Amino acid sequence: MLHHRPRTDPRDRRVAGAERAGGGRRHHPREQRQAGPAAVAGPGGHGGRHVAERPAGDAGRSRPLERPAGGGGRRRHVGAGGARGLARARGVRRGAADGLLRPGQGRRRPAAGRPRRAPRGQDRRRGEGTVRGGGQRRPRLPHALARSQRHGAARDGRRLGRRHPDGPRDDPVRRRVRARARDAVRARPGEVRVLAGFVGGAFGGKWGVWTNTPLCAAAARIVGRPVKLVLSREEVFRLVGGRPRCEQRVALGADRDGRFTALVHTGVGATTAHARYPEQFSLTPRHLWKSRTVEIGQRMVYLDTVANSWMRAPGETVGTFALESAVDELAHELGMDPIELRRLNEPERDPTTGREFSSRNLVEAYGRGAQRFGWRDRRPRSRRDGSWLVGQGVATAYFPVFRFPATARVRIASDGTAVIRTAANEMGMGTATAQLQYAADLLGLPIDRVFFEYGDSALPCGALSAAGSSQTASAAAAVSAAVDKAHRELLRLAGGGSPLAGAGHEAVQARDGGLYRTDDRRGETYGTILERAGQECVEVESEGSEPTELAEYSMASYGAQFCEVRVHERTGEVHVSRWLGSFDCGRILNPRTAASQLRGGIVMGIGAALTEEVVFDDRTGRVVNRSLAGYHVPAHLDVPYIDVVCTDVPDQRAPLGARGVAEIGITGAAAAIANAVFNATGKRVRELPIRLDALL
């Protein structure tokens, strides 16, 4: 249940005597924290009716396009098995290698200096060397393992308190939560407050507002007392969206040296009319490898099923499976080491935007990972251990960088303590720990003298969001700006009798619980400055800088996934026996929490590759395997020890030099397993999950 007390307006910037936030979660470094990998999925696109190829310089997520002429009214189709039938009804014809492709979709004139398409009538797939193409299918995946959706609501006079599982924000999600709760109880703006301490796993499933959220608020309004609503596992399968199914076609052409001459990545994704969110798998091939000619396109089909939603690395998870499987297939046909093939096609600048990379150490990640893993490129079916065929696979991990303007408040007290306040939320990924470490370093205070308050929509927020692996960098930029502002205020309060008198902000540094000159090391503590000024504390609020670096540079996290599998020769059973992930995510702020995030993503990738699939009833579109009894997820014996290494090279264009680690772990994982299965058995798998019958 939930209770709250009124607090002052978060915009109140009084310096002295400010009270601690009443409803927020206060994090002390000595408190016990919940453990385990958790993350969310990145922000999706605008859910347009069709998503087509964009011009080379068009950055960002996919935008909605108009319905083609002659489309008529919205066609309805029931059942997951109808993707191909509905695609044909929409004018999508069969492409090569059993994929789905609409020829000429979104053709545009190439920009100068950018990759060109081959002229019409010329075979774009035919280079001087070998060309491989294939259709790749991904099933629908639900948020089966995220902590169940839980909501609490309570009335307090005229105000409604709401406990929502995905945290408070001023981004579109926070506004939707508050708006729908206001609509449900007919409340005025300002009468709804969202509280969220520890959220539990989310992975994108709690980033939206599902029907149970306003129902809980309405129930509290009707009964006039606190109400708690918890969805059962079956209800999560039926009400909460997940990763939609898709079919992709990839064709690669290369010259005799292995340099790409053609890259074609097209496909069809499923969506629904009531939640138009496309899985943008066509974004990944725009930024990974250079090619002389490029064709990228994507179309949507509509199904009447459970709504789509964001799910850990939406778009990149499925995009890397198709693309990296094709790269491995091309390497086999050319007789090249797949790592060497990728090194040959490493771009100097972003292949489609032409922007400079802020930092890209993918080749280094591959080299370090190969040495540590003991990578040996072998012929298929060349290794065995009794009845088990042994194979190794490798694939590239990729996830773009996101950062949003956030706001933070800093309070430095005369007793030598500091409190950081921002409306972030903690889902087990270590947000509070990372911000505490960073703030303590900026303030020059011991970490046990710094506190972090979060989880309350009344706290300063801005556009802070635990999505797109962006919360740590976004919050840190705001914390840095607020601490800088607090130091300037303290210098102003120091006065003429202070050893800091006349010192500019650039001439002092924070250490030993105070401010000190950099030239002669004279200074004094925060407590001394405040006591002389007759104040108990100084409290300021500031917004982080705009993410202008994203418009100037191509920014992303990269990685190389190495795995070893064993496939039983008679039964087709697949076991993952070894795993190593080598990542380039900029500066690693906390090695333990970062490794936990990366391992958690890899475990999800193992499940997506080998066991997980939603089964729909083709007659009704309802989920058949709506519990963990029928929806299989990896258990402890299915997951080997996962070794994680990072380049730890700071990105000079990113706040703190860090890039996101929450979502990149799942990308490339399914492709690495599929490539290892091919190396073990000689059989190429194009559909997930990898079933026993595909290997017999």
C-alpha positions in Angstrom: 0.0 0.0 0.0 1.0 3.6 -0.5 0.9 6.7 1.6 2.4 10.1 1.1 2.5 13.5 2.6 2.4 16.8 0.7 5.8 18.3 -0.1 6.9 21.6 -1.3 6.8 22.5 -5.0 9.9 21.0 -6.6 10.6 24.2 -8.4 11.2 25.9 -5.0 14.9 26.8 -5.0 15.2 28.2 -1.4 18.8 27.9 -0.3 18.4 27.7 3.5 16.3 25.3 5.5 15.1 23.1 2.6 13.3 19.9 3.8 14.2 16.5 2.6 11.8 15.0 0.0 9.0 13.2 1.7 8.0 10.6 -0.9 11.3 9.8 -2.6 13.5 6.9 -2.0 16.6 7.8 0.0 19.6 5.7 -0.9 22.5 5.3 1.5 25.6 3.4 0.3 25.5 1.1 3.4 22.0 0.0 2.8 21.4 -3.4 1.3 20.5 -3.2 -2.4 18.6 -5.7 -4.5 21.0 -7.6 -6.8 20.7 -9.1 -10.3 21.0 -7.9 -13.8 18.1 -5.7 -15.0 17.7 -3.3 -17.8 15.1 -1.7 -20.0 14.6 -1.4 -23.5 15.4 1.6 -25.6 13.0 4.2 -26.9 11.1 3.1 -30.0 10.0 4.9 -33.1 6.8 6.7 -33.9 4.9 3.7 -34.9 3.9 4.8 -38.4 1.8 2.8 -40.7 4.8 2.0 -42.9 8.5 2.4 -42.2 10.6 2.7 -45.3 14.2 3.5 -46.1 15.4 6.9 -45.1 17.9 9.1 -46.8 21.6 8.7 -45.9 21.8 11.7 -43.7 18.6 11.1 -41.7 19.5 10.3 -38.2 17.3 8.9 -35.4 14.4 6.5 -35.2 12.0 5.6 -38.0 9.2 8.1 -38.8 5.7 7.4 -39.8 4.9 7.5 -43.5 1.6 7.8 -45.3 -0.5 4.7 -46.2 0.2 3.8 -49.9 -2.5 4.9 -52.4 -5.2 2.3 -52.9 -4.7 0.8 -49.4 -8.3 1.3 -48.5 -9.5 0.9 -45.0 -7.6 -1.0 -42.3 -7.5 -4.7 -43.0 -7.9 -7.0 -40.1 -6.3 -10.3 -39.7 -6.4 -12.7 -36.7 -3.5 -14.9 -35.7 0.3 -14.9 -35.7 0.4 -17.3 -38.6 -1.1 -14.7 -40.9 1.9 -12.4 -41.3 2.7 -13.8 -44.7 -1.0 -13.8 -45.9 -1.5 -10.3 -44.8 1.8 -9.2 -46.3 0.6 -10.6 -49.7 -2.7 -8.8 -49.2 -0.8 -5.5 -48.8 1.1 -6.0 -52.0 4.3 -7.5 -50.5 5.7 -10.2 -52.7 8.1 -13.1 -52.0 11.8 -12.1 -52.2 14.8 -14.2 -52.6 15.7 -16.8 -50.1 12.2 -17.0 -48.7 12.2 -13.5 -47.3 9.6 -10.7 -47.7 10.4 -7.7 -49.7 8.7 -4.9 -51.5 10.9 -3.9 -54.4 11.7 -0.2 -54.8 10.3 0.7 -51.3 11.5 4.1 -50.3 14.0 4.6 -53.2 15.8 7.9 -52.9 18.7 9.6 -54.7 21.9 8.9 -52.8 23.7 11.8 -51.2 27.1 12.8 -52.5 29.8 10.7 -51.0 27.4 8.2 -49.6 26.9 4.5 -50.5 25.1 4.1 -53.8 22.6 1.5 -55.0 23.2 -0.3 -58.2 21.2 1.0 -61.2 17.8 -0.5 -61.8 18.1 -3.7 -63.9 21.5 -4.6 -62.6 21.9 -7.4 -60.1 22.7 -5.6 -56.9 23.7 -8.8 -55.2 26.3 -9.9 -57.8 29.8 -8.8 -57.0 33.2 -10.1 -58.1 33.2 -12.6 -55.2 30.6 -14.5 -53.3 27.1 -13.4 -52.5 24.9 -14.9 -49.8 21.3 -14.1 -48.9 18.8 -15.5 -46.6 15.4 -15.0 -44.9 15.6 -14.7 -41.1 12.5 -15.1 -38.8 12.1 -14.0 -35.3 9.1 -15.0 -33.2 7.2 -12.9 -30.8 8.7 -12.6 -27.3 6.9 -11.4 -24.2 8.1 -9.8 -21.0 7.8 -13.1 -19.2 10.5 -12.8 -16.7 10.1 -9.1 -15.7 8.7 -8.6 -12.2 4.9 -8.7 -12.4 3.1 -5.5 -13.0 2.1 -4.0 -9.6 0.3 -0.8 -8.9 -0.9 0.9 -5.8 -3.1 4.0 -5.4 -4.3 5.9 -2.4 -6.4 9.0 -1.8 -5.1 11.8 0.6 -7.6 14.6 0.7 -7.8 16.0 -2.8 -4.5 14.3 -3.9 -4.1 10.9 -5.5 -0.8 9.0 -4.9 0.2 6.5 -7.5 2.8 3.8 -7.2 3.8 2.8 -10.8 6.3 0.1 -11.6 8.4 2.0 -14.1 9.2 5.1 -12.2 8.5 8.8 -12.4 9.5 10.8 -15.4 8.8 14.1 -17.2 9.2 12.2 -20.5 6.2 11.0 -22.5 5.8 8.0 -20.3 5.5 10.0 -17.1 3.1 12.3 -18.7 1.0 9.4 -20.0 0.9 7.8 -16.5 -0.3 11.0 -14.8 -2.6 11.9 -17.6 -4.4 8.5 -17.7 -4.6 8.4 -13.9 -6.1 11.9 -13.9 -8.6 10.9 -16.6 -9.6 7.8 -14.6 -10.3 9.7 -11.4 -11.2 13.1 -13.0 -8.4 14.8 -11.1 -6.9 18.2 -11.9 -3.2 18.6 -12.9 -1.0 18.5 -9.9 -3.3 16.1 -8.0 -1.6 13.0 -9.2 1.8 12.0 -7.9 3.8 8.9 -9.1 6.0 7.1 -6.6 8.4 4.3 -7.5 11.2 3.0 -5.3 12.6 -0.3 -6.5 10.9 -1.3 -9.7 12.1 -4.8 -10.4 12.8 -6.0 -13.9 11.2 -4.0 -16.7 13.2 -4.5 -20.0 10.7 -2.1 -21.7 7.5 -3.9 -20.6 6.8 -1.2 -18.0 7.7 1.7 -20.2 4.2 2.2 -21.4 0.9 2.6 -19.7 -1.3 -0.6 -19.8 -5.0 -0.7 -19.0 -4.4 -1.9 -15.5 -2.7 1.4 -14.5 -5.8 3.7 -14.8 -8.0 0.9 -13.5 -6.1 0.8 -10.2 -6.3 4.6 -9.8 -10.1 4.6 -10.6 -10.6 1.8 -8.0 -8.9 3.9 -5.3 -11.1 6.8 -6.2 -14.2 4.8 -5.9 -13.5 3.0 -2.6 -11.8 5.9 -1.0 -8.9 3.9 0.3 -5.6 2.4 -0.8 -5.8 -0.2 -3.6 -3.1 -2.6 -4.8 -3.4 -4.4 -8.1 -1.0 -7.2 -9.2 -1.2 -8.9 -12.5 -0.8 -12.7 -12.6 1.8 -14.2 -14.9 -1.0 -15.2 -17.3 -2.4 -11.6 -17.3 1.1 -10.3 -18.1 1.2 -12.5 -21.3 -2.3 -11.3 -22.3 -2.2 -7.6 -21.4 1.5 -6.5 -21.6 3.2 -6.1 -25.0 6.4 -7.7 -26.1 8.8 -8.0 -29.0 6.8 -8.4 -32.2 7.6 -11.1 -34.8 9.4 -10.2 -38.0 10.9 -11.6 -41.2 14.1 -10.2 -42.7 16.1 -10.8 -45.8 19.8 -10.0 -46.0 22.0 -10.3 -49.1 25.7 -9.5 -49.1 28.1 -9.2 -52.1 31.8 -9.0 -51.8 34.9 -8.8 -54.1 37.5 -11.5 -54.0 39.3 -9.7 -51.2 36.2 -9.8 -49.0 35.3 -6.1 -49.2 31.5 -5.6 -49.3 30.2 -4.4 -52.7 26.5 -4.8 -51.9 24.5 -4.9 -48.7 20.7 -5.5 -48.9 18.7 -5.7 -45.6 14.9 -5.6 -46.0 12.0 -7.2 -44.3 8.5 -7.1 -42.7 7.6 -6.5 -39.1 4.2 -7.1 -37.4 2.4 -4.5 -35.4 -1.2 -3.8 -34.3 -3.6 -0.9 -35.0 -4.1 -0.1 -31.4 -0.4 0.0 -30.5 1.5 0.9 -33.7 5.1 0.2 -32.7 7.4 -1.2 -35.3 10.6 -3.1 -34.4 13.1 -1.1 -36.4 15.6 -3.8 -37.4 16.6 -1.8 -40.4 18.5 0.7 -38.3 21.4 -1.6 -37.4 22.8 -2.2 -40.9 23.1 1.5 -41.5 25.9 1.9 -39.0 27.9 -1.3 -38.8 29.7 -2.1 -42.0 30.8 -0.1 -45.1 29.7 -1.3 -48.5 29.9 0.1 -52.0 26.1 -0.1 -52.5 23.4 -0.3 -49.9 19.6 -1.1 -49.9 17.7 -1.0 -46.7 13.9 -1.1 -46.3 11.2 -2.2 -43.9 7.5 -2.6 -44.1 4.8 -3.2 -41.5 1.8 -5.6 -41.5 -1.1 -5.4 -39.1 -2.2 -8.2 -36.9 -5.0 -8.3 -34.2 -3.0 -9.7 -31.3 -1.5 -8.5 -28.1 0.1 -5.0 -28.5 3.7 -4.6 -29.4 6.0 -2.9 -26.9 9.7 -2.1 -26.4 11.8 -5.0 -25.3 15.5 -4.8 -24.5 17.4 -3.4 -27.5 14.3 -3.2 -29.8 15.4 -3.4 -33.4 19.0 -4.0 -32.7 18.4 -7.5 -31.2 16.6 -8.8 -34.3 18.7 -6.8 -36.7 22.0 -8.1 -35.5 20.7 -11.7 -35.8 19.9 -11.4 -39.5 22.9 -9.3 -40.5 25.6 -11.1 -38.5 24.3 -14.5 -39.6 24.7 -13.4 -43.2 28.2 -12.0 -42.5 29.2 -15.4 -41.1 27.7 -17.2 -44.1 29.6 -15.0 -46.5 32.9 -15.6 -44.6 32.3 -19.3 -44.9 31.7 -19.1 -48.7 34.8 -16.9 -49.1 36.9 -19.2 -47.0 37.8 -16.4 -44.6 38.0 -16.0 -40.9 34.7 -14.2 -39.9 36.7 -11.8 -37.7 39.0 -10.9 -40.5 36.1 -10.3 -42.8 34.6 -7.8 -40.3 38.0 -6.1 -39.9 38.2 -5.6 -43.7 34.8 -3.9 -43.7 35.3 -1.7 -40.7 34.2 1.9 -41.6 36.3 5.0 -41.0 33.1 7.1 -40.6 29.5 6.3 -40.2 28.5 4.5 -43.4 25.2 6.3 -44.0 25.4 9.6 -42.2 29.0 10.3 -43.0 29.6 11.6 -39.4 32.8 11.0 -37.5 32.6 8.3 -34.8 32.9 9.7 -31.3 34.8 6.6 -30.3 34.7 3.1 -32.0 37.1 0.4 -30.8 35.3 -2.6 -32.2 38.4 -4.1 -33.9 40.2 -3.9 -30.5 37.2 -5.6 -28.8 37.4 -8.4 -31.4 41.1 -8.8 -31.0 41.0 -8.9 -27.2 38.1 -11.2 -27.1 39.5 -13.6 -29.6 42.8 -13.9 -27.7 41.0 -14.4 -24.3 38.4 -16.9 -25.7 40.9 -18.9 -27.7 39.2 -18.3 -31.0 40.1 -20.7 -33.8 38.3 -20.6 -37.1 37.6 -24.2 -38.0 35.8 -26.1 -40.7 32.2 -27.1 -39.9 31.9 -30.5 -38.2 35.6 -30.7 -37.5 35.4 -31.0 -33.7 33.6 -33.5 -31.6 33.5 -34.8 -28.0 32.0 -38.3 -28.1 28.4 -37.9 -29.4 28.6 -34.1 -29.1 29.5 -31.9 -32.1 31.5 -28.8 -30.9 31.4 -25.5 -32.7 32.4 -21.8 -32.1 30.6 -18.7 -33.2 31.1 -15.0 -33.1 28.9 -12.0 -33.9 28.9 -8.2 -33.4 26.9 -6.4 -30.7 25.7 -2.9 -31.3 23.4 -0.4 -29.6 23.2 3.4 -30.3 23.8 6.0 -27.6 20.9 8.1 -26.2 20.9 11.0 -23.8 18.1 13.2 -22.7 18.2 16.6 -20.8 17.6 15.8 -17.1 17.3 18.0 -14.0 18.9 17.4 -10.5 18.9 19.2 -7.2 21.9 19.2 -4.8 21.8 20.1 -1.1 25.1 20.6 0.8 24.6 20.9 4.5 26.7 22.4 7.2 27.3 19.0 8.9 29.3 17.9 5.8 26.6 15.8 4.2 25.1 16.2 0.7 21.8 15.0 -0.8 21.3 14.5 -4.5 17.6 14.5 -5.7 16.3 13.5 -9.1 13.3 11.6 -10.3 15.3 8.6 -11.5 14.2 5.0 -10.8 16.1 1.9 -9.8 15.4 -1.4 -11.5 18.4 -3.3 -10.1 21.0 -1.9 -12.6 22.8 0.2 -10.0 21.6 3.6 -10.9 21.8 4.9 -7.3 25.2 3.4 -6.7 26.7 5.0 -9.9 25.2 8.4 -9.1 26.5 8.3 -5.5 30.0 7.4 -6.7 30.0 10.2 -9.2 28.5 12.8 -6.9 30.9 12.0 -4.1 33.8 12.4 -6.5 32.5 15.8 -7.7 31.9 17.0 -4.2 35.1 15.7 -2.6 33.1 13.9 0.1 33.3 10.4 1.4 30.7 8.2 -0.2 29.0 7.5 3.1 28.3 11.3 3.5 26.3 11.5 0.3 22.7 10.4 -0.1 20.6 9.9 -3.3 16.9 10.4 -3.3 14.8 9.2 -6.3 11.6 7.5 -7.2 9.1 10.5 -6.9 7.6 12.5 -9.7 7.7 15.5 -7.4 11.4 15.5 -7.6 13.2 17.4 -10.4 13.3 15.3 -13.5 13.4 17.0 -17.0 13.3 14.3 -19.7 15.1 11.7 -17.5 14.2 8.2 -18.5 15.5 4.7 -17.8 15.2 3.8 -21.4 17.7 3.4 -24.3 20.5 2.8 -21.8 20.4 6.5 -21.2 19.6 7.1 -17.5 23.1 7.0 -16.1 24.6 9.4 -18.5 21.6 11.7 -18.5 21.4 11.9 -14.7 25.1 12.3 -14.4 25.1 15.3 -16.7 22.4 16.9 -14.5 24.3 16.1 -11.3 27.5 17.6 -12.7 25.6 20.8 -13.6 24.0 21.0 -10.2 27.2 20.4 -8.2 28.9 23.1 -10.4 26.2 25.5 -9.6 26.4 24.7 -5.8 30.1 25.3 -5.8 29.6 28.7 -7.4 27.0 29.6 -4.8 29.4 28.5 -2.0 32.2 30.7 -3.4 29.8 33.6 -3.4 28.9 32.9 0.2 32.6 32.6 1.3 33.1 36.4 1.5 36.2 38.4 2.1 37.3 36.7 5.3 37.7 33.4 3.5 40.9 32.0 2.0 38.8 31.5 -1.0 38.1 35.2 -1.4 38.6 36.4 -5.0 39.1 32.9 -6.3 37.2 32.0 -9.5 35.4 28.8 -10.0 38.1 27.4 -12.3 40.7 28.1 -9.7 39.3 25.8 -7.0 38.8 22.1 -6.6 36.5 20.0 -4.4 38.4 17.7 -1.9 38.4 16.8 1.7 34.9 17.9 2.3 35.4 21.5 1.0 36.7 23.8 -1.7 40.5 24.5 -2.0 42.6 26.7 -4.3 44.6 24.8 -6.9 47.6 27.2 -6.7 48.4 27.4 -3.0 46.0 24.6 -1.8 44.4 27.0 0.7 40.7 26.6 1.3 38.0 25.5 3.8 35.3 23.0 4.3 31.6 23.3 3.3 30.6 23.5 6.9 33.0 26.5 7.6 31.7 28.4 4.6 28.0 27.9 5.6 28.6 28.7 9.3 30.2 32.0 8.4 27.3 32.8 6.1 24.8 31.9 8.8 23.1 29.2 6.7 22.3 25.6 7.4 22.7 24.5 3.8 22.9 25.5 0.2 20.5 24.0 -2.2 20.4 24.5 -6.0 18.8 22.9 -9.0 20.2 22.7 -12.5 19.5 21.0 -15.8 22.1 19.0 -17.7 23.4 20.1 -21.0 21.5 19.4 -24.3 22.8 16.2 -26.0 24.3 18.2 -28.9 27.0 15.5 -29.3 24.4 13.1 -30.8 23.9 15.5 -33.7 27.6 16.0 -34.4 28.9 12.4 -34.0 27.9 8.8 -34.6 27.7 7.4 -31.1 27.1 3.8 -30.1 28.3 1.0 -27.9 29.9 -2.0 -29.6 30.9 -5.5 -28.8 32.0 -9.0 -29.9 30.1 -12.0 -28.7 32.0 -15.3 -28.6 30.4 -18.6 -27.8 31.0 -22.4 -27.9 28.1 -24.8 -28.3 27.7 -28.6 -28.2 25.1 -30.2 -30.4 24.1 -33.9 -29.7 24.6 -35.7 -33.0 21.5 -38.0 -32.6 19.0 -35.8 -30.7 19.9 -32.3 -31.9 20.1 -31.0 -28.3 22.0 -27.7 -28.1 24.1 -26.7 -25.0 26.0 -23.5 -24.7 29.2 -24.5 -23.1 31.3 -21.3 -23.1 30.7 -17.6 -23.5 32.8 -14.4 -23.7 31.6 -10.9 -24.4 34.1 -8.3 -25.3 32.6 -4.8 -25.2 33.5 -1.2 -26.1 31.1 0.9 -24.0 33.4 3.8 -23.2 34.4 4.3 -19.6 33.1 1.7 -17.2 31.8 3.5 -14.1 31.2 0.5 -11.9 32.7 -2.8 -13.2 30.5 -5.0 -11.1 27.2 -3.5 -12.0 28.2 -3.1 -15.7 29.2 -6.8 -15.9 25.9 -7.8 -14.3 24.0 -5.7 -16.9 26.0 -7.3 -19.8 25.6 -10.8 -18.5 21.9 -10.3 -18.0 21.5 -9.3 -21.6 23.5 -12.3 -22.8 21.2 -14.7 -20.8 18.2 -13.1 -22.5 19.9 -13.6 -25.8 20.5 -17.3 -25.1 16.8 -17.7 -24.3 15.7 -15.9 -27.5 18.0 -18.2 -29.5 17.2 -21.6 -28.0 13.9 -21.7 -26.1 11.6 -18.7 -26.1 8.6 -18.3 -28.4 5.0 -17.1 -28.0 2.5 -19.5 -29.6 -0.7 -17.9 -30.9 -4.0 -19.5 -31.7 -4.4 -18.8 -35.4 -8.2 -18.6 -35.0 -8.4 -16.0 -32.2 -5.0 -14.4 -32.0 -4.8 -15.3 -28.3 -1.6 -16.5 -26.6 -1.6 -20.2 -26.1 1.5 -20.7 -23.9 0.6 -18.0 -21.4 2.7 -19.3 -18.4 6.2 -20.4 -17.7 5.0 -24.0 -17.9 4.6 -23.6 -21.7 7.0 -20.6 -22.3 10.5 -22.0 -21.8 13.3 -19.8 -20.5 16.9 -20.6 -19.7 17.6 -22.2 -16.3 20.9 -22.2 -14.4 22.0 -25.4 -16.2 21.4 -23.8 -19.6 23.7 -20.9 -19.0 27.5 -21.3 -18.7 29.8 -19.0 -16.9 29.8 -15.7 -18.9 33.2 -14.0 -19.1 32.9 -10.2 -19.7 35.7 -7.9 -20.7 35.6 -4.2 -21.7 38.0 -1.9 -23.4 37.3 0.8 -20.8 38.3 3.5 -23.3 36.5 6.8 -22.3 34.4 8.4 -25.0 35.6 12.0 -25.0 32.3 13.2 -26.5 30.0 11.6 -23.8 29.3 12.7 -20.3 31.7 10.9 -17.9 33.2 9.3 -21.0 30.6 6.5 -20.6 28.1 4.9 -23.0 25.2 2.6 -22.2 25.7 -1.0 -21.1 22.1 -2.1 -20.3 21.0 -3.3 -23.7 24.0 -4.1 -25.8 24.5 -7.4 -24.1 21.5 -9.1 -25.8 22.5 -7.9 -29.3 24.5 -10.3 -31.4 23.9 -13.1 -28.9 21.4 -15.1 -31.0 23.6 -14.7 -34.1 26.7 -16.0 -32.2 24.8 -19.1 -31.2 23.4 -19.7 -34.7 26.9 -19.3 -36.2 28.3 -21.7 -33.6 25.6 -24.2 -34.4 26.6 -24.0 -38.1 30.2 -24.5 -37.2 29.3 -27.6 -35.2 26.8 -29.2 -37.5 27.2 -27.6 -41.0 23.5 -26.6 -40.9 22.5 -23.0 -41.3 19.6 -22.0 -39.1 17.5 -19.0 -40.2 14.6 -19.2 -37.8 14.5 -18.7 -34.0 14.3 -20.4 -31.6 16.6 -23.1 -32.9 14.6 -26.3 -32.6 15.8 -29.9 -32.4 14.1 -30.9 -35.7 16.1 -28.2 -37.6 19.4 -30.0 -36.7 18.4 -33.6 -37.2 
